[in-house]
Amino acid sequence: MLIRYIAMPTERARAHQAGAVDAYGLRPERRISDGDGVPCRHCLKNVPRGKEYLILSYRPFDTLQPYAETGPVFLCAEACERAPETDVLPEMFRATPDYIVRGYDHDERIVYGTGAVIATHRICARAHELLAREDVAYLHMRSARNNCYQLRIERAAVTQA
């Protein structure tokens, strides 16, 4: 089985970059990046020093329900290119020692027992373990320190030759 790391959808990023309100109905806050620790959830790169970025409440779920966590994320203020969907953990995340990896079912509910703080070098292996389970539809990777949403991890579509 292959996996893929998935950034924030472009249509959601573009809406916020154009001034759309966030998950709490507020306009995103604008700040200037110091060049360190401002990870854009769309391009999956740190916002460069001196460039504007947005802070907004993000809910990476399609429906409102008790497990639909909402939290702060950063986003380039100007349109940026979406990170490619790949089976390689994006470079931006490799310097941090660990992350929370948690499984969700097809109804967007947490699959109990799947969430844990995982060493960064073990994320790929843990993703394969969890996505091999029939009760797990996809995963979230979140900050181990602040629980901030980082990206989604899914099974990759396998094509037949």
Sequence and secondary structure as in RCSB ss.txt:
>XXXX:A:sequence
MLIRYIAMPTERARAHQAGAVDAYGLRPERRISDGDGVPCRHCLKNVPRGKEYLILSYRPFDTLQPYAETGPVFL
CAEACERAPETDVLPEMFRATPDYIVRGYDHDERIVYGTGAVIATHRICARAHELLAREDVAYLHMRSARNNCYQ
LRIERAAVTQA
>XXXX:A:secstr
  EEEE   HHHHHHHHTT   TTS   EEEE  SSS BBTTT SB  TT EEEEEEE   SS STT   EEEEE
ESS       BSS  GGGTTSSEEEEEEE TTS B TT  EEEEGGGHHHHHHHHHTSTT  EEEEEETTT  EE
EEEEE      
